[in-house]
């Protein structure tokens, strides 16, 4: 599956917990060949708005980060649903 589709699917699945206009804004970067920016912004918004994600969604985030060769830094570790906030 295409990495952009993975990012879009993740964003669409979050629309019940994150405002649709925010998700749409984040995903719009994909249309401008900015997949990494779309993904990073989406993850930042998950953290900024204290969106509770499932373990499966977190696994998807780690999978996408690895596919994009991103360092697994605090941006991704912070939103781990197993972390106590």
N, C-alpha and C positions, 0 to 999 in steps of 0.2 A: 504494500500500500504506500502511496505517496505521503511524504512527511507533512505536506501542507494539508492533506485530508485528515491526517491524525490530529493536527493542531486545530483545524476547524471542528472536528467531531468533539474534541475536548471542550472547546469554547461553547459549542451549541449545548452540550450536556450541562454546562454550568449556568445556563440562562435562567433556571429556576431559583438560583441562589445568588447570582450576580446580575445586576441590571442589564437587560438586553442591549441597551445602547452602548454600554461600556464594552461588552463582549464584541459587538459589531465594530466598534472603534478599533479594538485590539486586532481583530481578524482582518480588518481592512489593509493592514500592512502587508499581508500576503499578496494582495493584488498589485503591490508595488515592489515585488521581489524581495521583501524584507521578512522572510520567515522567522529568522532568529528574533528580530525586534517584536514581531507579533507574539511569539511564544514568551519571551521575557516579560513583555508588558502584561500579558495575560496572567503570568505567575505573580507579578508584582501586585496586580489588582486582587488576586486571590488573597494575598497577605494583607494588603491595605484595607480590604473590606471584611477581613476575618471570615472568609468563606470556608465553611467546613467541607472538606473533600473526603471521598471514600479512599480506602486503601487501594482499590483498583485504579481510581483516578490518579492517585499519587504514583502508582507503578507506571501508568501511562506517561506521566510527567517525566519520570526518570528515564523511561525508554526514549522519549522525544529528545530530552537533553543529551543523552548518549548518542543518538543518531545525528544530532547537530554538532557533536564534538564539543559540547559546553562543559565547563568545569562545574562539578556539583558543589557549589558554594552555598552560602547562607540563603540566597534567594530561593533555592529549592529545599534545603534542609528545614527551613523555618516553617514551611507549609505542610510538613509531614504530619498526617493525622494522628500519629502515635505520640507526637510531642504534646506535652501538657502546657496549655497556655494560661 
